[in-house]
Amino acid sequence: MSAWVNVVGAFEGQDLRVADALRARPADEDPWTALRHALDAVIVRYHQDPADALATTRLVYGTPSLCARHLEKQHSWRPALAAALADRAGSEGPATLAQTVLAGAALNCLNVALAHWTDSDGRLDLVTLLDEAFAATRGA
């Protein structure tokens, strides 16, 4: 059980790091571009220790209970990212539906990019994959 907690713990606090990075993006940057670059706060870990990141990601994706727990934790990121988008827009109320949808779509782009990166045994560049995933949502 402690190994399971350590694996899931590797993702702890990432919602706050990404939300803070999102709030720090330039005010004139569109929300989608800001979300894309804010996710760099998460993928930096994959560049610091690619072998460990690949092993951890494989373990999480390959173990149904770990994958479910990871996705459950990541689901809680959506409100934090939507709130950061609302903050960037100067809203004093809760995040809008559109902001929440953008946050969820950004997280899906991250997951798809990570899956392709993992399937490539880490050979593909994760930044490029994430850029491509975000571009695909714009029909590029």
RATA-V247264 format. One line per field, one symbol per residue. phi: phi as a letter, one per 20 degrees, with the letter a starting at -180 (. if undefined). Layout:
phi: ???
This chain:
phi: .fffffffffdfnffffffffffefgfeefgffffgfffgfefgffefbgfffffffffffedgffffffffffgffgffffffffffemfedffegffffgfffffffffffffffffelmffffffffgffffffeme
